[in-house]
Amino acid sequence: MKQILVIDDAATVRLYHRGILESGGYRVTEAVNGVEGLERVAETAFDLYFVDVNMPVLDGYGFLRELRSRDGPQPPAIMVSTEAGEQDRRLALEVGASHYMIKPVRPETLLACARLLLGERSTP
């Protein structure tokens, strides 16, 4: 079963993403900020990351910069944010995001993107 890390400071967003991803057959771990996310990465090998941009302690950009500077496997990461500007998308991709999505994300879109980045076929 594929492992996904959801990093967001909003409990409601984590719960929303967890529900969608678990319904798609994934195992989900949560973190409330980038520092906690890096701690989770040290404990578990993840197949995909869903990362919020604006978080206290260490934001999503900082998390991805640190993650991408490390040796070892580099699973895809989806940046999920309310920030809709082109500069936000560009910065996310520059720091290592594989894709950028604007909140709120529709469940079918979230699952389709996860499946695509995990190299899986979408279910009809």
Beta strands, then each sheet from edge to edge (+ up, - down):
strand 1: 3-7
strand 2: 27-31
strand 3: 48-52
strand 4: 77-81
strand 5: 99-102
sheet 1: 2+ 1+ 3+ 4+ 5+
end
